[in-house]
Amino acid sequence: MLLSPVTDLTLGGESWETRAASDLYFTRAQATGLIQAYLGGANPSAPEASPLFGDLAGLPPLRVHVGGDEVLLDDSRRYIARAVAAGVDAQLHVWQGMQHVFQNGVGSLAASVESLDAIGAFLAERLRG
């Protein structure tokens, strides 16, 4: 279960441009600084840094929930597309009009409750022994 995952530390997704005006949480400059501090000179396209570029075959079932208005949207889209191509049971859930980790809006956003309910159902199904 992934919520608005960062899967590409090269910042190669189109949504870094197409969602820049609507994303209230991240800017490219802010992300670039965080990535440089995190990587300390390591290659951002190495699979150890950016899961998008790794071998996704054999992963367990994945569900990704991401807001439709965030710069990380394409990280999610591309990751799920690669996972499906690798034979993984993977699904993307894009919540239109939502920002990064909108699930923290429980009590004020219906989408938060719906997303968390879907996450709970997915986990309950997978963890049932």
C-alpha distance (Angstrom), angle and dihedral (degrees) to the residues before:
residue distance angle dihedral
M1 . . .
L2 3.77 . .
L3 3.78 127.8 .
S4 3.80 114.9 -158.0
P5 3.80 92.7 -32.2
V6 3.78 125.1 -158.9
T7 3.80 101.7 -134.6
D8 3.83 101.7 156.3
L9 3.79 119.1 52.8
T10 3.81 90.2 -178.3
L11 3.84 86.2 72.5
G12 3.79 87.8 -132.4
G13 3.81 98.6 148.8
E14 3.81 119.1 110.9
S15 3.80 91.2 -132.7
W16 3.82 89.0 73.7
E17 3.82 82.7 74.4
T18 3.80 104.2 25.5
R19 3.83 94.6 49.3
A20 3.81 98.9 33.6
A21 3.81 93.2 104.7
S22 3.81 95.0 47.4
D23 3.82 100.0 42.3
L24 3.80 109.7 93.1
Y25 3.81 95.1 -177.1
F26 3.79 109.5 51.2
T27 3.78 138.8 37.7
R28 3.79 125.1 -172.7
A29 3.81 90.4 -117.5
Q30 3.81 91.9 52.1
A31 3.80 92.4 47.2
T32 3.80 92.1 46.9
G33 3.79 90.8 54.8
L34 3.80 92.9 47.8
I35 3.81 91.8 47.6
Q36 3.81 93.0 49.8
A37 3.81 90.5 50.1
Y38 3.81 91.4 47.5
L39 3.80 97.4 45.3
G40 3.78 98.1 40.7
G41 3.80 90.9 -156.1
A42 3.81 97.5 -38.6
N43 3.80 119.3 136.7
P44 3.84 110.2 -86.5
S45 3.81 91.6 -152.6
A46 3.81 93.8 56.0
P47 3.82 110.0 114.5
E48 3.82 89.7 -124.4
A49 3.81 88.3 62.2
S50 3.80 101.0 32.4
P51 3.81 115.0 33.9
L52 3.80 89.6 -164.4
F53 3.80 88.6 75.4
G54 3.80 96.4 46.9
D55 3.79 132.3 94.7
L56 3.79 103.7 -85.4
A57 3.80 97.2 -177.8
G58 3.78 113.1 120.7
L59 3.78 97.3 23.4
P60 3.80 117.0 143.3
P61 3.81 119.1 -108.8
L62 3.79 111.7 -58.8
R63 3.77 132.6 -155.3
V64 3.79 120.3 -175.9
H65 3.79 124.1 -166.0
V66 3.79 115.5 -167.9
G67 3.79 135.8 163.9
G68 3.79 117.0 -109.8
D69 3.81 91.0 -135.3
E70 3.78 100.3 54.2
V71 3.79 132.3 101.2
L72 3.82 90.0 -128.1
L73 3.81 92.4 64.1
D74 3.81 94.1 101.7
D75 3.82 91.8 47.1
S76 3.82 85.6 61.8
R77 3.80 96.1 41.6
R78 3.79 94.5 49.9
Y79 3.80 94.2 42.7
I80 3.79 93.1 52.6
A81 3.82 91.9 45.0
R82 3.82 90.3 53.3
A83 3.81 91.8 45.1
V84 3.82 92.4 51.6
A85 3.82 89.8 47.3
A86 3.82 87.5 53.3
G87 3.81 90.8 54.3
V88 3.80 97.6 -102.4
D89 3.81 121.2 145.9
A90 3.80 93.4 -118.2
Q91 3.80 132.0 157.5
L92 3.78 133.0 -176.8
H93 3.79 122.0 -146.9
V94 3.81 113.2 -167.0
W95 3.79 114.5 -167.2
Q96 3.79 106.7 -152.3
G97 3.78 116.8 -133.5
M98 3.81 92.3 12.0
Q99 3.79 128.8 127.0
H100 3.80 131.5 -141.3
V101 3.84 112.9 -51.5
F102 3.79 91.7 -5.4
Q103 3.80 87.5 170.7
N104 3.80 88.4 88.2
G105 3.81 87.1 72.6
V106 3.81 94.2 81.9
G107 3.76 107.4 149.7
S108 3.78 94.0 28.5
L109 3.82 106.4 43.7
A110 3.80 123.2 54.5
A111 3.80 88.8 -158.1
S112 3.81 89.4 61.1
V113 3.79 92.1 58.0
E114 3.81 92.7 43.2
S115 3.79 92.0 50.4
L116 3.80 93.8 46.9
D117 3.80 91.0 47.4
A118 3.81 90.1 52.3
I119 3.81 90.5 47.6
G120 3.80 90.5 50.3
A121 3.81 92.1 49.4
F122 3.82 91.8 48.9
L123 3.79 93.0 48.9
A124 3.80 93.5 44.2
E125 3.81 90.2 52.7
R126 3.81 93.0 47.7
L127 3.80 97.2 42.7
R128 3.78 97.0 45.0
G129 3.78 106.6 121.0
